[in-house]
Amino acid sequence: MKITAPLLLLVFLAATMTEASAQSRPYVPGMSCAQAKALVRSAGAIVLSTGRYTYDRYVAGDGYCLPEDMTAPAFERTRDNRSCFIGYYCTPRRGMFR
């Protein structure tokens, strides 16, 4: 079998996609409240793990949401606080339909 450029490209893409999907998200329950807040603030918008199989996107302000969305306070359990305000969620404005 002759290895062609398209086949080689396909193998390369498959290998790099596997590496990217193996990256883990920061785990909020293992952080202090201050660490989680600082991470959201510094990133602006970030996806964080909140449990073994759960995650969500958190933002530092409404500038990281779509124009038709607004922010809602996000409280998560951290290592030192059961209900730590870490930033915001983006949520649809009331009366808006998607």
N, C-alpha and C positions, 0 to 999 in steps of 0.2 A: 504494500500500500504506500502510495506516495503522499507525503505530508505537504499540503498546500497552504498558502498564506491564510486563506479564510479559516481553515481548520485550526491552524496555529493561533490565530486571533481568538477563535471561540474558546480554545483551551485556556488561554491567558485570561480572558474575561471571566470565565467560570471560576478560576482560581482567585482572582481579586474580589469577586462578589462574595465568595465564601469567607474571606478574611474580613471584609467589611461587616458582614452580618454577625460575625462572632464577637464584635466589640460590645462591651457591656455599658449600661447606663449607670450614672452615679446612683447609689442606693441611699435614699433619704433616711430610713430608720437607723442606719449606721452612723449618721452625721449628728453633730450638735445642731441646735436650732440656729445659732449664729452662722455656722458653716453653710447650712442649706440656704438661708437668706442671702448670704454673700455670693453663693454660686449663681442663684437666679439673677441677682442684681448685676453681677459682672458679665454674665452671658447675654442678658437681655431677654432671650427666649431659649428654653432648654427642655429636653425630655428627661425626666427623672423616674427611676424605679421607686415605687412606693410599697412593694411587696415582691414576693417571689415571682409572681406572674402578672403583676399590675404595674402600670406606668401611666404618666400623664405629661402634658406639656404645660409648663409654667412660664409666665412672662413677668417682666419688671414693670410694665405699664401698658396702657392702651395703644401705644405706638407700635406694639408688636402683634396686634390683632388686625383682622380684616376691617375695613371701614364700616361694614354693617354689624360688627361685633362690639361688645363692650367688655370691661373686665369685671370679674367677681373675685372676692378674696379667697385665697387658697390656704387652708390650714391642713397640715400634715403632722403625723407622729414622727418625732425625731428621737434620738438617743436620750435627750434630757428634757423633752417637753411633749406631753400627750397631744397638744393642739398648738403647734407652732405656725405662726403666720409667715409663710415663705415667699409670698408674692401673689400673683393673680392667675386666674384661668381666663381664657377668651370664651365668651358665651354670646349667643345671639341676643340682640336687643329685643325687648318685649314688643310684641305686635309684628315682628319681622318673621317671615316664613322663608325657608330655604327650598 
